[in-house]
């Protein structure tokens, strides 16, 4: 089969969907010029079948779609985390900085060493040693502290060393 130079130079077919009357009205002159462009098919409404290569929206339609998408994402994120405790960024920053998690959570809960010691069944001195890194408590001790602080055990356990 022989192809002519004209056939080889023909641009690929491109479809453009203009999805609203307002967009079509604003693009009337451009749309008419585009319709005369070889290889370009201009659709006034969304094409049912193969997706168009380009879609023209009004700014209002675009902004509405963005806002709806943001609202949907925020609603889904809220639903996923419903019932979970929100932790202030300052608490997270302190934990990430390597501050002792028992101290961070105790202070976040507004507890004194005495109050936490009583709630967990530990002496104030022992608890102070744990917070200062002078002692590493067994799992049972960390479990008691986690219950008293209303956090998960993994929130208090030291990070594994490589």
N, C-alpha and C positions, 0 to 999 in steps of 0.2 A: 504494500500500500504506500503510495506516494503522499507525502504531506507537503503542502506549500509553505513558503516562508511566512505567509500571512497566518496560516494555521499555527505554526510554531510560535509566532509572536503574540497570539491572542492571549489576553490575560485570563487567569482562571476565573471561573464563575464565583461571584461573591453575592451573598444575600444580605439585605439590610431590612430590618423590621422597624417600622415606625409605629409605636404601640399606642399612642393616644392621638385624639383629634387635635389637641393643642400642639403637640409636637409636629404633627403633619402640617398644621396651618403655619407654624413658625418656619417650617422647612419647605414650603410650597415651591419656591423658585429653585432651591437646591435639589429637591426631590425630582422635579421635572428635568433638571440638567443631569442628574444621576441616572434617570431612566434611559437617557440617550447614550449612556456610557456602555460600551460593549462589555459583556461579561458580568454586568451588575444587575441583579434583580432586586427591585424595591418592592417590599410588601407593605401594605398600609396597616395591616393588623398582624399580630403574632402568627407565624407560620405553624400550622399543625402538621407535624412530620419532622423533617430534619431541622435542627436548630439553626437560626440565622447566624451569620458570621458577626454581624454588628447589630446593635439595638439602639434606637434613638428614643430618649426619654426627655420630658421637660425637667427642668431643675426641681420643680415642686414634686413631681413624681419620684425623682431620684431621692430627694431628701426624705420624702415620706417612707420610701422603701428602706432607707438606711435606718431611720428612726424605728420602724417596725422591727427590723432585725435586731437592733440594740435592745429594744424592749423585750423581745422574745428571749434573747440570750440572758438578760438580767433576770427575767422571770424563771427561766430554767435553772440558773445558778442558785437562786434563792430557794427553789423547791428542793434541789439536791442537798442543800445544807440546812434545811429547816430542822430546828431542834438542836443543832450543834452550837456549842459555845463560840462566841466571837471573842477573839483574843486581840488586845490592842497591839499595834505595831511595835510599841516600845518593849513589850514583853518578848515578842518574837526576836527583836534586835538583840536584847540581852542574852537570850538563849543561843542565838547564832554567834554571838561574840564569845561564847564559851563560859559564860557565868554559870555558877553551880545551879542546876535546875531546881533543886529543893528550895534554895533561897529565893530564886526568881518566882516560883509558884507560891511560896509562903507569903512573900510580900504582895504579890498580885492579889492573893486572897485576903490580905489585910490581917494576917495572923502574926502573933509574936512567937518566939521560940517556945515559951511556956505553953501557949495555946496549942501549937502543933504537937509539941511533946506529949501533952495530955491526950489529945485526940488520937495519936498514933501509939500511945503507951511507951514512950521513950523519955529518957531524961533530957533535960535542957543541955547538959554538957555533951552528951553523946550526939545529940542533934547538931550542936554547934560544931563538933568535930566532923560530922558528915558534910555540913555546909562548907566548911573551910578546907575540905579535902584531906584532912588528917586521918580519916578512916573511910573505908569502903564498906558499906553495909551489905549484909547478905540479902538475897532475894526477898526473904520474908519481911525484913525491915523495910525494904523499898516498897513492897506491896502494902504494908501498913501505912506508909507515908502517902502513897498514891491514893489509897482510900480516903485518908484524912484531907488530902488536898483536892479530891475529886478530879483526878487526872488519870490517864492510863499509865501502866507500869513503864511502857516504853518512853513516856515523857520524862521519867526520872532516871532511867538506867543510863549508865555511861555509854558513850558511843564505842562500838567495837574498834579495837586497835588493829592496824594492818600488820 
